[in-house]
Amino acid sequence: MSTDKKVKGPASYFPSIEEKYGHPIDYWLNLIKEKEGMKHMEIVNWLKSEHSVGHGHANALVAYHRAQKQD
């Protein structure tokens, strides 16, 4: 049996986000951190309009960021 654990959830988008937009995930998470107080979809729409991030990628980044805050 393989001991490799397949990444699931929002983090599964990370390799394609880094490849497509040319920035590491920490770059995006730091931008999102600056938007504290905004609602989930407000941040998604901001990433889409200001940084041309696709909806699925933006949603995954925001969902991941919010999940980390709850830990």
C-alpha positions as CSV (number, residue, x, y, z in Angstrom):
1,M,0.0,0.0,0.0
2,S,1.1,3.5,-0.7
3,T,1.6,5.8,2.3
4,D,1.3,8.9,0.1
5,K,-1.8,10.8,1.1
6,K,-3.6,12.6,-1.7
7,V,-4.3,16.2,-1.0
8,K,-8.0,17.0,-0.9
9,G,-10.1,20.1,-0.6
10,P,-9.0,23.6,-1.3
11,A,-5.3,22.8,-1.1
12,S,-5.7,20.4,-4.0
13,Y,-5.9,23.6,-6.2
14,F,-2.5,25.0,-5.0
15,P,-0.2,23.5,-7.6
16,S,-2.3,24.8,-10.5
17,I,-2.8,28.2,-8.8
18,E,1.0,28.6,-8.4
19,E,1.6,27.5,-12.0
20,K,-1.1,29.7,-13.5
21,Y,-0.6,32.9,-11.6
22,G,3.2,32.7,-10.9
23,H,3.1,33.4,-7.2
24,P,3.5,31.0,-4.2
25,I,0.4,30.3,-2.1
26,D,1.7,32.4,0.7
27,Y,1.6,35.4,-1.5
28,W,-2.2,34.9,-2.0
29,L,-2.8,34.1,1.6
30,N,-1.1,37.2,2.7
31,L,-3.2,39.3,0.4
32,I,-6.3,37.7,1.7
33,K,-5.2,38.3,5.3
34,E,-5.2,42.0,4.5
35,K,-8.9,41.7,3.7
36,E,-10.0,40.8,7.2
37,G,-13.6,41.8,7.9
38,M,-14.7,41.2,4.3
39,K,-17.1,38.3,3.6
40,H,-16.0,35.2,1.8
41,M,-17.6,36.1,-1.6
42,E,-16.4,39.7,-1.3
43,I,-12.8,38.5,-1.1
44,V,-13.4,36.0,-4.0
45,N,-14.8,38.8,-6.1
46,W,-11.9,41.0,-5.2
47,L,-9.4,38.4,-6.2
48,K,-11.2,37.9,-9.5
49,S,-11.5,41.6,-10.4
50,E,-8.2,42.9,-9.0
51,H,-5.9,39.9,-9.7
52,S,-7.7,38.1,-12.6
53,V,-7.9,34.9,-10.5
54,G,-10.5,32.4,-11.7
55,H,-13.5,31.8,-9.5
56,G,-12.6,28.3,-8.5
57,H,-9.0,29.2,-7.6
58,A,-10.2,32.3,-5.7
59,N,-12.8,30.4,-3.8
60,A,-10.2,27.7,-2.9
61,L,-7.8,30.3,-1.6
62,V,-10.4,32.0,0.6
63,A,-11.8,28.7,1.9
64,Y,-8.4,27.5,2.8
65,H,-7.5,30.8,4.6
66,R,-10.8,30.7,6.6
67,A,-10.3,27.0,7.5
68,Q,-6.8,27.8,8.9
69,K,-8.2,30.6,11.1
70,Q,-10.6,28.1,12.7
71,D,-7.8,25.7,13.8
